[in-house]
Amino acid sequence: MAHHTLLDAHGPPQPVEINAATEESNVQFPRWAYAIIISMTLYTVLYASMKSPSFKLLWPCGDLTAVYWIWYFTPVLFLGGAMLAVARILKKSYETKRAAGWEYTGYTKAEEWLLENDEKVKAAEGGEGDDEEREAILAKKKEAEETGYVKLEDAPYYDMVWTNANLWKFPKTALLAGLAAGLLGIGGGMVLGPLFIEIGMQPTVAKSSCAFMILWTGLSGVIQYWMADKLGWQLALYFIMVGYCSGQIGQRGLKQVIKATGRESIVILLLGGIIGLACISMVVTGSISIDQKAQCGDYDFWTPSVEEFGCKYFEDYYYGHRR
């Protein structure tokens, strides 16, 4: 089927599909992304406000106990739905580009690779050669048939290709980051940075993505404190000034170091160092806390308990003495 073309003033005519895909890729902040991010931020504020002891709109005691626990698990549905929506949009974009013959940096098109390696593929399918080489050739052939592209070895840069395999990596990464943040008490962005790099993002892109994500999670927290009338403008002003200045110093300084050395791996080193210090800090503070509780003599470390899900615990924790 022939492609309709548009005249390009800087080169030969390009297929309409290529121009459409290029125009889509050139949009740095698409509207659908903002719509999903803003919706998730507003939902997070609403979710926390409904459960907040400051408003007591939903409480796990009395007539609304069942409603409270239903609302408690709604993030699974809402955030899971947002995740599926993003996956569908990215998959559609990938399929459009693939149909238009889009060229991804760090990848070669399937038909080109199959044509160049036709003899090797036939030899591998015939059982010729050593096992390791044969498995590698057949794996690339499978990748070419399933995705329409083959990843080049040792390329200096790789575009994100939203194949099914890559799309599945992101929810797994997000769940792992959330689990680690909940268990260890650290920020999700700290965990997501290395995980983004692991699934193929460039270090600077991973760092910027985490910073952009923290902007929205931080905004939701500020709104919640403001609604509860617990936002002190002195502290807010202090953190804004310190955060802005330190962010500018870190960003500009890191950019200069990367430019001078040409090594983006410095970002990985910094992320690893920060996470390592955070883990050491958590171990020390956690050990001190456990030791203090053990000295009190009334803390059972080993017996499972559902006390923290009961009404008495909520009332006692939020309106009585702090445990």
C-alpha positions in Angstrom: 0.0 0.0 0.0 1.5 3.3 -1.1 2.1 6.1 1.5 0.8 9.5 0.8 3.6 12.1 1.0 4.1 15.7 2.0 6.8 17.9 0.6 9.6 18.7 3.0 11.5 21.9 2.4 14.6 20.4 3.9 14.7 17.1 2.1 12.8 14.6 0.0 9.0 14.1 0.5 8.2 12.2 3.6 5.2 9.8 4.1 2.2 11.4 5.9 2.4 8.7 8.6 6.1 9.6 9.3 5.2 13.3 9.5 2.3 12.5 11.9 4.6 10.3 14.1 7.3 13.0 14.1 4.8 15.7 15.1 3.6 13.5 17.9 7.1 12.8 19.2 8.0 16.4 19.1 5.4 17.3 21.7 7.4 17.4 24.9 4.4 17.5 27.3 1.3 16.0 25.6 -2.1 16.9 26.9 -3.0 13.4 27.8 0.0 13.1 30.1 -1.0 16.2 32.0 -4.6 15.1 32.2 -3.6 11.8 33.8 -1.0 13.4 36.1 -3.4 16.1 37.3 -6.2 13.5 37.8 -3.9 11.3 39.9 -2.8 14.2 42.0 -6.3 15.4 42.7 -7.3 11.8 43.5 -4.4 11.5 45.9 -5.5 14.7 47.7 -9.1 13.5 47.9 -8.1 10.0 49.0 -5.9 11.3 51.9 -8.4 14.0 52.9 -11.3 11.5 53.2 -9.2 9.4 55.5 -7.6 12.3 57.4 -8.2 12.5 61.1 -8.3 16.3 60.7 -11.6 16.1 58.7 -12.8 12.7 59.9 -15.0 12.3 56.8 -14.4 8.5 56.8 -13.5 6.7 59.9 -13.0 3.0 60.6 -15.5 3.1 63.4 -19.3 3.4 63.6 -21.6 3.1 60.6 -19.0 3.9 57.9 -16.5 1.2 58.8 -17.2 -0.8 55.6 -17.1 2.4 53.4 -13.8 3.3 55.0 -12.1 0.0 54.1 -13.6 0.0 50.6 -12.2 3.5 50.1 -8.9 2.4 51.6 -8.3 0.0 48.6 -9.6 2.3 45.8 -6.0 3.3 44.8 -5.7 -0.2 43.3 -8.6 0.6 40.9 -7.9 4.2 40.2 -4.1 4.2 39.9 -4.2 0.8 38.2 -6.7 2.2 35.7 -4.4 5.2 35.0 -1.6 2.8 34.5 -3.6 0.8 31.9 -4.6 4.0 30.1 -1.0 5.1 29.8 0.0 1.7 28.5 -2.8 1.8 25.8 -1.7 5.3 24.7 2.0 4.3 24.5 1.3 1.0 22.7 -0.9 2.8 20.1 1.9 5.3 19.5 4.4 2.5 19.1 2.1 0.6 16.7 1.6 3.8 14.6 5.3 4.4 14.4 6.0 0.8 13.5 3.4 0.9 10.7 4.9 4.1 9.4 8.5 2.6 9.3 9.8 4.8 12.2 13.5 4.5 12.9 14.5 4.2 16.5 17.9 5.1 17.7 19.8 2.0 18.8 17.6 -0.3 16.8 17.4 -1.6 13.3 14.2 -2.5 11.5 13.2 -6.1 11.5 13.2 -6.5 7.7 16.7 -5.0 7.4 18.1 -7.3 10.1 16.4 -10.4 8.6 17.7 -9.5 5.2 21.3 -9.0 6.4 21.3 -12.1 8.6 19.3 -14.5 6.4 22.0 -17.0 6.1 22.8 -17.0 9.8 19.1 -17.4 10.6 18.8 -20.4 8.3 21.9 -22.0 9.8 20.6 -21.5 13.3 17.2 -23.0 12.4 19.1 -25.9 10.9 21.0 -26.5 14.1 24.4 -25.4 12.8 26.9 -23.6 14.9 27.5 -23.6 18.7 24.6 -23.5 21.0 25.2 -20.0 22.4 25.4 -18.3 19.0 22.4 -20.2 17.7 20.3 -19.2 20.6 21.3 -15.6 20.2 20.4 -15.5 16.5 17.0 -17.2 17.1 16.3 -14.8 20.0 16.9 -11.8 17.8 14.8 -13.4 15.0 12.0 -13.7 17.6 12.5 -10.1 18.7 12.3 -9.0 15.1 9.1 -10.8 14.4 7.4 -9.7 17.6 8.4 -6.1 17.8 9.4 -5.1 14.3 12.9 -4.1 15.5 16.2 -5.6 16.7 18.2 -3.9 19.4 21.8 -3.2 18.4 24.6 -4.2 20.6 26.8 -1.5 22.3 24.9 1.5 20.8 25.7 4.8 22.6 22.0 5.6 23.0 18.7 3.7 22.9 15.2 5.1 22.3 12.4 3.8 24.5 10.5 1.4 22.3 7.1 0.7 23.8 6.8 -3.0 23.0 4.7 -5.2 25.2 7.8 -6.4 27.1 8.8 -2.8 27.9 5.2 -1.8 28.9 5.1 -4.6 31.4 8.4 -3.5 33.0 6.9 -0.2 34.1 4.0 -1.5 36.4 6.4 -4.0 37.8 8.9 -1.2 38.5 6.3 1.0 40.0 5.0 -1.7 42.3 8.5 -2.6 43.4 9.2 1.1 44.1 6.0 1.5 46.1 6.7 -1.7 48.1 10.2 -0.6 48.9 9.1 2.9 49.8 6.3 1.6 52.1 8.5 -1.0 53.8 11.7 1.1 54.2 10.1 4.5 54.6 12.0 6.1 51.8 10.8 8.2 48.8 9.6 6.4 45.8 11.7 8.6 43.5 14.8 7.3 45.2 13.9 3.8 44.2 12.6 4.6 40.8 15.8 6.3 39.6 17.9 3.2 39.5 15.0 1.1 38.2 14.4 3.5 35.3 18.0 3.1 34.4 17.7 -0.6 34.6 14.9 -0.8 32.1 16.7 1.3 29.5 16.3 5.0 30.3 19.3 7.3 30.0 20.6 8.4 33.5 19.8 12.1 32.9 16.3 11.2 31.6 15.7 9.0 34.6 16.8 11.7 37.0 14.6 14.3 35.4 11.6 12.0 35.3 12.0 11.3 39.0 12.3 15.1 39.8 9.1 15.8 37.7 7.3 13.0 39.5 8.3 14.3 42.9 7.0 17.8 42.0 3.5 16.4 41.8 3.6 14.1 44.8 5.1 17.0 46.8 2.3 19.3 45.5 -0.4 16.8 46.7 1.2 16.8 50.2 1.3 20.6 50.3 -2.4 20.8 49.4 -3.3 18.2 52.1 -1.4 20.2 54.8 -3.0 23.4 53.6 -6.5 21.9 53.7 -5.8 20.7 57.3 -4.6 24.2 58.2 -1.2 22.8 59.2 0.9 24.6 56.6 3.3 27.0 58.2 4.4 29.7 55.8 7.8 30.2 57.5 8.7 26.5 57.0 7.2 26.5 53.5 9.3 29.5 52.5 12.4 28.0 54.0 12.0 24.7 52.1 11.2 26.5 48.8 14.3 28.6 49.0 16.6 25.8 50.1 15.0 23.3 47.6 15.2 25.7 44.7 18.8 26.8 45.4 20.2 23.3 46.1 18.3 22.0 43.0 19.8 24.6 40.8 23.3 24.0 42.1 23.0 20.3 41.8 21.5 20.3 38.3 23.9 22.9 36.9 26.9 21.4 38.6 26.1 17.8 37.5 25.5 19.0 33.9 28.9 20.7 33.8 30.6 17.5 35.2 28.9 15.3 32.7 29.8 17.7 29.9 33.4 17.8 31.0 33.8 14.1 31.5 31.3 12.8 29.0 30.2 10.1 31.5 26.5 9.9 32.4 27.4 7.1 34.8 28.1 9.7 37.4 24.4 10.0 37.8 24.2 6.3 38.6 27.1 6.7 41.1 25.3 9.6 42.9 22.0 7.7 43.0 23.7 4.6 44.4 25.5 6.7 47.0 22.4 8.4 48.2 20.4 5.2 48.4 23.3 3.5 50.3 23.4 6.4 52.8 19.7 6.2 53.2 19.8 2.5 53.9 22.5 2.9 56.5 20.5 5.7 58.1 17.4 3.6 58.2 19.2 0.7 59.8 20.7 2.9 62.5 17.5 4.7 63.4 15.5 1.5 63.2 17.9 -0.3 65.5 17.7 2.6 68.0 13.9 2.6 67.9 13.7 -1.2 68.4 16.2 -1.0 71.3 14.1 1.8 73.0 10.9 -0.2 72.6 12.6 -3.4 73.9 13.8 -1.5 77.0 10.2 -0.6 77.8 9.4 -4.2 78.2 5.9 -4.1 76.8 6.5 -4.5 73.1 6.1 -7.9 71.4 8.1 -8.2 68.2 7.0 -11.6 67.2 3.3 -12.1 67.8 1.1 -11.0 64.9 -1.6 -8.5 65.8 -4.5 -6.8 64.1 -4.8 -4.2 66.8 -3.7 -1.4 64.4 -6.8 -2.0 62.3 -9.2 -1.6 65.2 -11.2 1.5 66.3 -9.5 1.8 69.6 -6.1 2.1 68.0 -7.2 4.9 65.7 -8.9 6.9 68.4 -6.1 6.4 70.8 -3.4 7.2 68.2 -4.9 10.3 66.7 -6.8 11.7 69.7 -5.2 10.1 72.7 -1.6 9.5 73.6 0.9 8.8 70.7 2.2 5.3 70.7 
